[in-house]
Amino acid sequence: MKTTHVDRREFIRVSSAATAGLTMTSVLHGQTQGANDRLRIGVIGCGIRGNYLISEIFRLTDLNVEVAAICDVWKVNLAKTAATVAARQGKAPAAFARYADLLAVKDLDAVMIATPDFGHTPIMIDAIKLKKDVFVEKPMATDLEQAKTAMALARQHKTIVQVGSQRRSDRRHQAGAKLIQSGILGKISEVETAWHDSVPRWARAYDDVRPEDVDWEQYLMGLPKEPFSAVRFRRWHFFKDFTLGTPSLLGSHLIDVALWFMDDPLPSSAVAHGGVYVWKDGREHADTLDCILECPKGFIVNYSSRLSNKHAVPEAIFYGTKGTFDTESWTARGEGGGADALKEPVTVPKPAARSNSSPSAVPAADGQTAEPQNDPRIGGEGHVRNWIECVRSRATPNAPVEVGFSHSLAGILCFKALESGRRQIYDPKTMQIQAG
């Protein structure tokens, strides 16, 4: 008799109740979804974001997902998160300090990457090579060559990649994108985006970090060796080795909204200006800056960030010849338009809340709380759900690898422009950046 081999991924795809209406198990044996259909997830990075993602996984009780393995270079985070996972699912996850050991776990279907920014793409590349699906926090990349490699590999292996741009799974943002793309504002020449704050949430305590509790060599990954530093470990947001500053840390969400709504994903150039004007705390990145990205369709995106004053402004404002739209009022109005300005306002209605959504802050394994502005909840549960459903169905998720490449390119352009003091130009044919 001929024996047919069913690949595990194909088994999961076919068996998904979310996409097929019945499971492979029920097809073959008349049974309901069980342990053989379970999706086994590994989480790399057990800080604020990693624990937030784990909490979202546990809310998806209808999708049969198990947190099978976790990884963190800091023993403190690893132990606390392991205890949390064991208590929630009644089964302890495998726990590792090195992500390669996690990737080697048998029957691991997918991974979620929530490390400091510089680790996102190298881990993602290694996971894709091992045919694991990936959820990667933003920014997807801090290095252009790594971003190109990750995108090429994901396309080659048909990997389901979801980038942590949660607004892509928010129904109001989705409707807003359609409204702007309808041409309601006429010719749009500028999009203003901004993320301001004044609370030093980045000033994480580090007096409890002992070198013997940290796998420092693994933390540095491919970076040059250097002596252990608790400050550089806990306050990595300050340093150019580990991230590209606020355009990537914060601006990636809002710049993504601008490029998405305008349907113009690859900026052609950038200039930037700013500096460390307020927080003399050892940071290398500017605490105040403005970046201007020019886009091929003929408009600019102005990203502004200050960490000294959080006077409220809309996250994004679109200026067109027929009027203005912003993501605070969610209304297109004729204000500012010319002779053919909109006569009546058009509002994108707020969708009904998801039944299992919660706007409350999430306690992290390191004892901190992720505040809503630092930990955007927009589409959070829906974003993780969308990824899981796409892992099963093999459909394209809401924020695929191309979305990650887009916001990564924008952040890299802004960083290079500020560092060099010169305009940076991106050539989409060669996929290279050069100074103008």
N, C-alpha and C positions, 0 to 999 in steps of 0.2 A: 504494500500500500504506500502511496506517495505521501510524504510528510511535508506539510507547509510550515515554514518558519515565520512567525509573526514578530517583527521588530518591536521592542518595548515602546518606542515613541509612536509607532503606528497603532499599537494596541491602545495606548492612552488616547490617541487622536480619535480612533473609531469608537472607543468606549465612552467618550465624554457625554454625559447626560445633557450638558449645556448646549451641545451642538448637534447631537444626533437624536436626542429624545429618548434614547435607551442605551444601555451599556453593552459592551462586547460580552460581558459575563452573562447578561440576560439573553443575548442573542444565542450564545452557545449552550447555556445551561438553564435558562429560565430563572436566573437568580438576580438579585438586586446588586447595586454597586457595592463592592467590598474592598478588602485590603489589597487585592491584586491590581485594583485600578488606582491605587493611591499615588499621588504625585509627590515625589520626595525632593525637598528643597534644601539647599545649603545656603547659609547666610554668612557672608564674609564682612566682618566689621560689626562689633557689638556695642557701639556707642549709642548716641541719641537716635540717629537715623536708622541704624540697624534694628534697634529695639522697636522703633515705630513701625518698621516694615513687618517685623515679626508679629506685632499686635494686629496689624491689618490681615495678615495670613490667618490668624486665629479667629477673626471675625467672619471669614469665608467658610462657614461651617457646612455649606452645601456643596463645596467643591472637592472635598476629600483630599486635603493637602497635609503633609507632614513636614515639620522642620526636622530633617534627619541629621543635619550636621551644622555646626557653627564654628566660626574661626575669629580669633582676635589675638593680637600680639601682646596684649596686656592681660595678665592672669586675673586681675580684679574684675574687669569687664567680662571675661570669658566665664568665670565661675558664677557670677551673678546672673548672667543671661542663661547659662545652662540650667540653673535652678528655676528660673522663670519658665523656661520652655518645658522642663520636666513637670512642673506643677500644672501647667495649662493643658498639656496633651497626655499626661500620664506616662510619658516615656522620655527618658533622657536622650538628648541628641549626642552624637559623637562630637567631641570638642578638640580643636586643634589650634596651635599657635601659627602654623604655616599654611597658607592657602593651598599650596600644591598637595598637601596631605588631604585636605578637604575634597579637592577635585578628584582625588583617587578613590574616594568612597564608592563602593559598589552600588550600582543602580541609582545613582544620584541623577535626577532628570534635569535640574536647573539650579542656577545660583542667583543670589541677590548680592550686589556689591555695594557696600556702604562704608568704605574706607575713606581716609583723607583723599583729596582730589587727585593727587599725583599717582595713586595706586589704581584708579578706576580702569584705565585703558589696558595697562599690562595684564591685569588679572582677567579682564574681559577677553583679551586676545587668547590667553591660555585656556580659558573656559571654552571658547568657541572651537579651538583646535581639538578639544576633547569632546566636541559635539554636545555641549551643554547649552541649553537656552539661558538667556541672561536678562536680569533686571539690573540696570546700573544707574546709580544716582547721578544727578547732574553735578558739575559739568561732565559730559561723557569723557572728554579728553582735555589735557592741558598742553599737548604736543601735537602739531599738525601731522607729522609722519605717522605717529601712533594712531591718530584718528583715521587716517586714510587706510592703514593696515586693518584696523578693526572693521571698518565699513566693508572693505573688500572681502574679508574673511566671512563676515556675517552673510553677505550676499552669496558667496560661494557655497557655504554650508547650509544655506536657507535657515539660519538660526533665528529664532524668535527673540528679538531684542526689544525691550521696553526701556526707554530712558526716563529718568525720574522727573519729567516735565509734567506735573500733575494737571496743569490747566488744560492739557490736551484731552483729558478725560472728563472735564467739567462741562456739563451740558449747556450752561450759559455761555461759556467761552466758545463752544462749538457753534452755537447759534449766532454769537457775535461775529465770528469769522465769516459765516455765510452772509450776514448783513453787509459787512464791509466789502466783501467780494462781489456783492450785487451791484456795486457802483453807486450806492445811495448818496455818498458824499462827493460825487464827481471825481475830479483829479485830486488825489491826496499827495501833498508835497512833503509833509513832515509828520512823524510820529514821535511824540515825547513819551519817554518812559523814565520812571524814577523809583528808587528804593532808598528811603532815608530812615535813620534811626539815631538814638542818643543813649541807649542803654548798653553798657559794655558786657554783653553776654559772652563775648569772646574771651573775657578775662577768666579763664577756667583755673581753678586751684590746681596746683601741681606738687604741693608739699607731701602728698601721700603716694607719689609715684617713686618707687624704688627701682634701681636699675636691674636688680635680680628678678623683678616681676615682669620685665619687658623684653621681648625678643627684638632687640634694637637692630640687629643685622637684617632681620626680615622686614622690620618697619621701613628701613631705608631702601629696600628693594634694590633697584639698579643705580641708586645715587652713590656718589663717592662716599667712602667710609668717613665717619666723624665720631668724636667722643659722644657718649650718651648725654642727652640734654632733656631734662624733664620739661623745661619751658618749650623747647621746640617740639616735643612730643604732644603736650596738651594744648598748646596755643599755636598749632601748625598754621592756622589761618593767617598769621602774621608774615609768613616767610615765603620768598619767591621760589625756593626749592620745592615747596609743597602745594602751592596753588597760584593762581594768576590774579588774585585780588578780587575786589567787589564785582567787576564785570562778569566774572565766572561764578563767584560764590553766590551772588544775589541777582545780578543782572541777567544771567542766563534764562531765568524764568520770564522776565519781562521783554527782553529782546526777542525771545522765542515767540511771544504773543504778537509782537509787531511784525516779524517776518512771516509768521503763520497767517495772520489776518490779511496781510498784503500779498500773500502767495508769491513771495520772492525770497527764497531761503538762503541764498548765498551772497552776503555783502561783497561789494567790489572794492571798498577801501575804508580806512578809518583814520581819524586823528583823535588825540586825547590830550587833556591837560589836567593837572591836579597835583596833590602832594600830601605830606603829613603835616597838617596844620593844627590839629587839636590833641590827638592822643600820642603823647611822647612816651610810649610804653614799650619801646623796642621793636615796634613793627617795621617791616620793610615796605609794606604796601600802603598806598595813599588812603587816607581816611576821607578825603574829599576829592571828587573828580567828575569831569564831564567827558563823555566820549561821543563822537559823531560818526555814524556809519552811513556811507553812501551805498545805495542799492541800484541794481541794473535797471529796474523799471522807472527810475527817475524820481527818487524821494530820499530823504534822510531819516535815520532813526537817531534821536538824541537820548543817550542814556546818562542819567545823573544820579550820583550817589554821595550822600554826606552822612557821616556818623557823629554829627555834633548837634543836630536839630531834626526832630522828626515831625515837623509841621506837615500835616496830612495833605497829600496830593493824590490824584488818581494814578494807578499803576501805569496806565497807557492812555494817551489822548491822540486821536487821529484828526488832522486838520485837512479839510478838503475844500474845493471851490464852492460846494453846495452846503457846507456846514461842518459841524464838529461832532465827534462821538468820543465818549470816554468809558472806561471800565469801572467807574464808580457809580455813575447814574445809569449806565447801560442804555443811554438814550442818544439817538442821532437827532440833532437840532439844526436849524438853519443859522444859528449864531455864527457870525464870522464869514458867512457865505456871500457870494456876489448877487448879481441880478436874478439868477435862477436858484437862489437858496431854497432849502426845504421850507414848505409852508406849514407843515404840521410835524411835530416830533414823532419819532418812531422808537419805542422802547422794547428791548429784549427782556421778556418776562423772566422772573426768577423761577426756576423749576422746583417742583416739590422735592423736599428733602428725602434722601434715601432712608429707608427704615432703620438701618443699622449704622447710620453715620453719627459721629460725635465730634463736636468742635472743641472738646476739652483738651487741655495739654496732656502730653504723654510722659510719664516718668521714665527716665533713661537708666540704664544699668550703672552709669557712673554717678548716679545721685542727682543729676541735674534735671531740669524740666525744659523741654523744648517749647518756647513761646510761639504763639501762632504766627507772628511775622517772620520768625526765623525758621519755622517749620510749616510751610504752607500746606494747609489741609485741602485746598481746592481740588476736588476730584481724587483725594487720597485713596479711599476705599475702592472707588470705581476704577482707579488707575491700576491698582494691584489686581483687582478682579479681572480687568480687561486683559492683563498680561497672562494670568493663569488660564483664562478661557482660550486665549490664542495659542498658548503652549499646547493645549489639548487639540484645538481645531486646526492649527497651523495657519490661521488667518493672520493678516498683518495687524499688529497692535496700533494703538492710537499715537504712540510716540516711538516710531521705529528708529533704526540706526541712523537714517538720513536726518532725522530731527536732531539727534545728538551731534552729528557732524556739523549741522548748521549752527547751533548755538556755541559749539566748541570753536568753530572758525571765528565767530564774532568775538568771543572772549580773547582768543589768541591775537586777533587783529588789534583789539583795544589795548592789550598788555604791551604788545610790541610798539604801538604808537606812543604810549606813555613813556616806556623805557627809552626809546630812541629820540623822542621829540620830533619825529618825522612821520609823514603820512605813509601808511602801509597799504599796499595794493595787492589784491588777490586775483590771480589769473585762473579762471575755472577750467581752461584747457589743459594747462600744465599742473594745476592744483598746487601752485607754489605762491608764496608771499614774498614780495620784495619792497624795499623802501622807495618811495616816490620822490 
